[in-house]
Amino acid sequence: METLLTEPLKQTIVGVHGDRGRTWIDGFAELVRFCEQKWQLRVLEPYPPSYHFVAPVVCADGTEAALKLGVPGKEMASEALTLRTYAGEGAVRLLDADLERGALLLERLKPGKTLHSIKDDEEAVRIAAGVMRRIVRPVPEGGSFPSTQDWAQGLAKLRAHFGGSTGPLPERAVGRAEKLFAELNRTIMRPLLLHGDLHHGNILQAERELWLAIDPKGLIGEAEYGVIQFLLNHLPEHGRVDILTRRIDQFTAELGLNRERVVAWAFCHTMLSAWWDIEDNTPGCEETVQTALLFETML
């Protein structure tokens, strides 16, 4: 069963989770067998990997579903709680979960093409905005979700990691992001439950609704923060300023957002993402910083 895990996925899991990831990989075959017995299912060829193992499955009664497996922790618990909050409106349905083992049984979305399949960028933004309107929620009572204030603390981890400095990240830009993050979090007027990672790859074609969201982080923040991951995704090598400017203007118009706060959040989040690249041992830090500096020119 471990052969279902690709080497790139194993490397990602170890890069993100360290020793816990290695232990999870060692127990992967047993975990799959547990899920097969618990839900009476058969695992098919997995989808291309990202940070988790995800595969289509067929249950004993012929029902098609999808199985998502990952290192147990707060992130998967938050995803499950967010999907329960959505209750299938604008998002994939959560059928069942075993959070102690890091297993989610999900509705299977068919045909399952991502928003990357829409070549017209304006149309893709329009679709994404429609999904965002469907899934936006007030903050649920009793839920335990991370907030944009929690995420902002990642820049403190950056400084701790580099003994007070900012390592390969520009000190001036990090300092400005820290101050701006604090100001933005202090002035949030209407906190909401956000998807937290809504980009082209997390919006899929389906039969029940034309487009549905998958893989929510579950994040407390304001609506302006909810568009940032989409802004950063699927960017061309050239003409990025023009694309980013148009996307920001379109989201602002479609969703009634404050443009200045969208740009400010985008700058802060992209600097934070550069630290995450370092923290997770994933490539792309230098390019991420350059994108953050593009946002800074719009401030």
Order of alpha helices (4+ residues) and beta strands (2+ residues): alpha-alpha-alpha-beta-beta-beta-alpha-beta-beta-alpha-beta-alpha-alpha-alpha-beta-beta-beta-beta-alpha-alpha-alpha-alpha
